[in-house]
Amino acid sequence: MRQLIENRFLPRVQKPARYLGTEWNSVHKDWDTVPLKMAFAFPDVYEIGMSHLGMQIIYGLVNERPDALLERVFAPGEDLERLLREQEVPLFSLESYRPLKEFDFIGFTLQYEMSFTNILNMLDLAQIPLRAGERDDRYPLILGGGPCASNPEPLAPFFDLFLLGDAEEALPELLELAGKRKEEQGRLDKQAFLMEAARIEGVYVPAFYDVEYTPEGRIAAVTPNRPGIPHRVRRRVVADLDQAYFPTKPIVPFMETVHDRAMLEVLRGCTRGCRFCQAGILYRPVRERDVETLARQAEELLRKTGYDEVSLTSLSTADYTCLEPLIKKLMDKYQEEGVSVSLPSLRADAFSVNLAKELQRGRKSGLTFAPEAGTQRLRDVINKGVQEKDLLEAVTGAFEAGWTGIKLYFILGLPTETDEDLAGIAQLAHQVLAIGRRISKEQKRKKKVRVTVSVSTYVPKAHTPFQWEPQIPLEEIRRRQQYLQSMLSKGITYQYHDAELSFLEAVFAKGDRRLAIVLERAWQKGCKFDSWREHFNFAKWLEAFQETGIDPGFYANETLGLETVLPWDHLDMGVSKRFLRRERERAIGGSLTPDCREGRCTGCDVCQGFGVDLVLKGGKD
């Protein structure tokens, strides 16, 4: 297999480095001596998948076990896929070039709804039947995890099981069980294993649940169809990140990837309470890492990878209570070695001139701020506790500290949005541009000031206060995109998401099991890499819906009653429905809900339900 791929396939593909599997820090175990074998499958190309911190965590976590190995597989490019199909060669893992169907588990990470067709395509390339009911014990168990596992129902017929929540908690228990059963039986009896696995907290086996529908087509009930199966599956939560596994010897790619740098996860979770944000619900409560832990991890990462940039990652890095001391510590130690520190998107009210100056000691790239909405009224609706003055003060500090490029991130189509809110986006952008040009002129800089307005379309997500809300109709998305564009001057770069793609994302984000047939039909028509503009074919998707008799607007564009049984109600993310209803009411009234890190519990029920407290290292816990 290796000789075939290296000698006949790789010389004929555009980017052979995607498929070598011999990168620095990659792990190659003896296949014949390790009893349990798992493939981590990322349903997009190598450059995107290798930028995913979750993959690096699971890769190291599993490969540290003496009884298991984990190898990687990514969606192949069109050139390699064509060769695989022509020669009838199955999709293979990178480390050993073994066909995927020889593994015990294939674990797909579910990061984005529009990667679902790639999952089906990868299974087909691996010569594995798509539907779980068609796979006997000769085939691997297909496992899913990640944010889209919070509503995996459109994928339910294709998967054997899903892991909800932090994989560091549930995956070792699942592997322990599989190892014992394989040792006892010489193989994995799927049905017996799944019955035991379904009793592990955080493990969801969709085949063990029946879905009933109302005459109107809504869900009437989701109930277990076997004894001993929980009525609701609750996600897993890591209580102490300082004690949790973190990969300090990550794989270093041979080729450039989307995020080609060392990554430090400074905290997990966010309690700001933005009402549109699914991640803020799925990763509660906030758990921070200690500065000394992070400094030690940074030292190991840099020594074992050779990177010259450290990215401080989380949902809201600027909220880390020890951020300035951490950055100062890292910059003091590594500045002379040419190592820089970078931050992801920043909240305007959590940015300071001092922080900008600390970062300026390294190589500066552009900064991204996320006001989300153009007016204070709409920011209050979504509970974005940021004032216009906060943003203007923050960008002023950044321009004065030497930055010349600012990106502003907004969401179009939020509940209650009007054209006045869209006009507010343009007004804010022009104010930021004016501030930058004024400071640039005062400091006599030659480099041109750059302001970018990046606008995504709002997609209602499961387990959020807006889960009952519709997405605005497709034609209205297009109208609002054009309306905003007409108000922005030529000095501002305007970027926006494909309206049709956002519409389909909403369909699958709010969808149920009946969408599986649409997904399969669209894939049969050639749909794959749907998040790539050059591959996306909306006409084929519409054909798939028409041929299967399913109306996509039924999922994306209808308001749901508060008592409606939702496709994901049997999956417990820890935040109570009572809290979500209350937050929706407060949104309609424009009332803010304070961050519970400020001392007052907001009653979301996560801490009480999981027995896990907020962990703040800056003296506030």
PESULTA-V982206 format. One record per backbone hydrogen bond with DSSP energy under -0.5 kcal/mol. NH is the residue of the N-H (numbers start at 1). CO is the residue of the C=O. E is the energy in kcal/mol with one decimal. If there is no record, write none. Layout:
# PESULTA-V982206
<<NH:CO:E> <NH:CO:E>>
This chain:
# PESULTA-V982206
<<5:1:-2.4> <6:2:-3.0> <7:3:-2.4> <8:4:-2.2> <9:4:-0.9> <9:5:-1.0> <10:5:-3.1> <12:9:-2.0> <13:10:-1.4> <18:15:-1.8> <19:16:-2.0> <20:17:-0.7> <24:252:-0.9> <26:23:-2.1> <29:27:-0.5> <31:29:-0.8> <33:30:-1.3> <34:30:-1.0> <35:33:-0.6> <36:67:-1.6> <38:69:-2.2> <39:105:-2.2> <40:71:-3.3> <41:39:-0.7> <41:107:-3.1> <42:40:-0.6> <42:73:-2.5> <43:41:-0.6> <43:109:-0.5> <44:42:-2.0> <48:45:-0.9> <49:45:-2.4> <50:46:-2.9> <51:48:-1.2> <52:49:-1.6> <53:51:-0.7> <55:52:-0.6> <56:52:-1.3> <57:53:-2.3> <58:54:-2.4> <59:55:-2.6> <60:56:-2.1> <61:57:-2.6> <62:58:-2.5> <63:59:-1.9> <64:60:-1.3> <65:62:-1.6> <68:65:-1.0> <69:36:-1.8> <71:38:-2.1> <73:40:-2.1> <75:42:-1.2> <75:44:-1.9> <81:77:-2.6> <82:78:-2.2> <83:79:-1.5> <84:80:-2.6> <85:81:-2.5> <86:82:-2.4> <87:83:-2.3> <88:84:-0.6> <89:84:-2.3> <91:125:-1.5> <93:98:-2.2> <94:72:-2.8> <97:93:-1.0> <100:91:-2.3> <102:99:-2.0> <103:100:-1.9> <104:37:-2.0> <105:37:-1.7> <106:141:-2.4> <107:39:-3.3> <108:106:-0.7> <108:143:-3.3> <109:41:-1.8> <110:108:-0.5> <110:145:-3.6> <111:109:-1.0> <115:112:-1.9> <116:113:-1.6> <118:115:-0.6> <119:115:-1.1> <120:116:-1.5> <121:117:-2.2> <122:118:-2.5> <123:119:-2.2> <124:120:-2.3> <125:121:-2.5> <126:122:-1.8> <127:124:-1.6> <128:123:-2.4> <132:157:-2.6> <134:131:-1.8> <135:132:-1.5> <136:134:-0.6> <139:136:-1.8> <141:104:-2.8> <143:106:-2.8> <143:141:-0.6> <144:161:-1.6> <145:108:-1.7> <148:110:-2.8> <149:146:-1.7> <150:147:-1.7> <151:148:-1.2> <152:149:-0.7> <155:152:-2.0> <156:152:-0.7> <156:153:-1.1> <158:155:-2.2> <159:155:-0.9> <159:156:-0.9> <160:142:-2.0> <161:142:-1.7> <162:204:-2.5> <163:144:-2.9> <164:162:-0.5> <164:202:-3.0> <165:163:-0.5> <166:236:-2.3> <169:166:-1.4> <170:166:-1.3> <171:167:-1.9> <172:167:-0.5> <173:169:-0.6> <174:170:-2.1> <175:171:-2.6> <176:172:-2.4> <177:173:-2.1> <178:174:-2.4> <179:175:-2.9> <180:176:-2.0> <181:177:-2.4> <182:178:-2.5> <183:179:-2.0> <184:180:-2.2> <185:181:-2.3> <186:182:-2.4> <189:187:-0.7> <190:188:-1.0> <193:189:-2.9> <194:190:-3.1> <195:191:-1.9> <196:192:-1.6> <197:193:-3.1> <198:194:-2.4> <199:196:-1.4> <200:197:-2.2> <203:200:-2.2> <204:162:-2.7> <204:202:-0.6> <205:203:-0.5> <206:204:-0.7> <208:205:-1.9> <209:206:-1.7> <210:223:-3.1> <212:221:-2.9> <214:218:-3.5> <217:214:-1.9> <219:565:-0.6> <220:212:-3.2> <221:212:-1.4> <223:210:-2.2> <225:208:-2.4> <229:226:-1.1> <233:570:-2.4> <234:232:-0.6> <235:572:-2.4> <236:164:-2.2> <239:237:-0.5> <241:239:-0.5> <243:240:-0.8> <244:240:-0.7> <248:246:-0.7> <252:24:-2.5> <253:251:-0.6> <258:47:-1.8> <260:257:-0.5> <260:258:-0.6> <261:259:-1.4> <262:309:-2.2> <264:311:-2.9> <265:263:-0.5> <266:264:-1.0> <266:313:-1.8> <267:313:-0.8> <268:287:-2.1> <275:382:-2.3> <277:274:-1.2> <278:276:-0.6> <281:278:-1.4> <282:278:-2.6> <283:279:-1.8> <284:281:-1.1> <287:268:-2.6> <288:615:-2.5> <289:266:-2.7> <294:290:-2.4> <295:291:-2.8> <296:292:-2.1> <297:293:-2.4> <298:294:-2.7> <299:295:-2.0> <300:296:-2.1> <301:297:-2.8> <302:298:-2.5> <303:299:-2.0> <304:300:-2.3> <305:301:-0.9> <306:302:-1.8> <310:340:-2.6> <311:262:-3.1> <311:309:-0.5> <312:310:-0.5> <312:342:-2.5> <313:264:-3.0> <313:311:-0.9> <319:316:-2.0> <320:317:-2.0> <323:320:-1.8> <326:322:-2.2> <327:323:-2.9> <328:324:-2.5> <329:325:-2.2> <330:326:-2.6> <331:327:-3.0> <332:328:-2.6> <333:329:-1.6> <334:330:-2.5> <335:331:-2.1> <337:334:-1.0> <338:335:-1.9> <339:334:-1.9> <340:308:-2.3> <342:310:-2.6> <344:312:-0.7> <346:368:-3.2> <350:347:-1.5> <351:348:-0.9> <356:352:-2.2> <357:353:-2.5> <358:354:-2.0> <359:355:-2.4> <360:356:-1.8> <361:357:-0.6> <361:358:-1.0> <362:359:-1.8> <367:405:-1.9> <369:407:-2.8> <370:346:-1.7> <372:409:-2.2> <373:371:-2.2> <379:375:-2.1> <380:376:-2.1> <381:377:-1.6> <382:378:-1.9> <383:380:-0.8> <384:379:-3.3> <385:383:-1.2> <386:384:-3.0> <391:387:-1.5> <392:388:-2.5> <393:389:-2.5> <394:390:-2.2> <395:391:-2.8> <396:392:-1.9> <397:393:-2.2> <398:394:-2.1> <399:395:-3.0> <400:396:-2.6> <401:397:-1.6> <402:399:-1.3> <403:398:-2.3> <406:404:-0.5> <406:450:-2.9> <407:367:-2.9> <408:452:-3.4> <409:369:-2.6> <410:454:-2.8> <411:372:-3.1> <412:456:-3.4> <417:414:-2.2> <421:418:-0.5> <422:418:-1.4> <423:419:-2.5> <424:420:-1.4> <425:421:-1.0> <425:422:-0.5> <426:422:-1.5> <427:423:-2.3> <428:424:-2.4> <429:425:-2.4> <430:426:-2.3> <431:427:-2.0> <432:428:-2.4> <433:429:-2.2> <434:430:-2.3> <435:431:-2.3> <436:432:-2.4> <437:433:-2.5> <438:434:-2.3> <439:435:-2.4> <440:436:-2.5> <441:437:-2.2> <442:438:-2.4> <443:439:-2.3> <444:441:-0.9> <445:440:-2.5> <450:404:-3.3> <451:491:-0.6> <452:406:-2.4> <453:493:-3.4> <454:408:-2.9> <454:452:-0.6> <455:453:-0.5> <455:495:-2.9> <456:410:-2.2> <458:412:-3.4> <464:461:-1.0> <466:275:-0.8> <467:464:-2.0> <469:466:-1.5> <471:556:-3.3> <477:473:-2.0> <478:474:-2.1> <479:475:-2.2> <480:476:-2.5> <481:477:-2.3> <482:478:-2.2> <483:479:-2.5> <484:480:-2.4> <485:481:-2.0> <486:482:-2.0> <487:483:-0.6> <487:484:-1.2> <488:484:-0.5> <488:485:-1.1> <492:489:-1.6> <493:451:-2.3> <495:453:-2.9> <495:493:-0.5> <497:455:-1.5> <502:498:-2.1> <503:499:-1.9> <504:500:-2.1> <505:501:-2.2> <506:502:-1.9> <507:503:-1.9> <508:504:-2.2> <509:505:-2.3> <510:506:-1.7> <515:512:-1.7> <516:513:-1.8> <517:514:-0.6> <519:515:-2.6> <520:516:-2.4> <521:517:-2.2> <522:518:-2.9> <523:519:-2.1> <524:520:-2.3> <525:521:-1.4> <526:523:-2.0> <527:522:-2.4> <530:114:-0.6> <531:114:-0.5> <532:529:-1.9> <533:531:-0.6> <535:532:-1.6> <536:532:-2.1> <541:537:-1.3> <542:538:-2.5> <543:539:-2.0> <544:540:-2.1> <545:541:-2.2> <546:542:-2.4> <547:543:-2.9> <548:544:-1.4> <549:545:-0.7> <549:546:-0.8> <550:545:-2.0> <552:550:-0.7> <554:551:-1.1> <555:551:-0.5> <555:552:-1.1> <556:552:-2.1> <557:553:-2.0> <560:468:-2.9> <564:561:-1.8> <565:219:-0.6> <566:564:-0.6> <569:566:-2.0> <571:568:-2.1> <572:233:-3.2> <572:570:-0.6> <573:571:-0.7> <576:574:-0.5> <576:604:-2.0> <580:576:-1.8> <581:577:-2.6> <582:578:-2.1> <583:579:-2.4> <584:580:-2.0> <585:581:-2.1> <586:582:-2.3> <587:583:-2.0> <588:584:-2.1> <589:585:-1.7> <590:587:-1.3> <591:586:-3.0> <596:271:-0.6> <598:595:-2.0> <599:596:-1.6> <601:599:-0.5> <609:605:-2.1> <610:606:-2.5> <611:607:-1.6> <612:607:-1.0> <615:286:-2.5> <616:614:-0.5> <619:616:-0.5> <621:616:-0.6>>
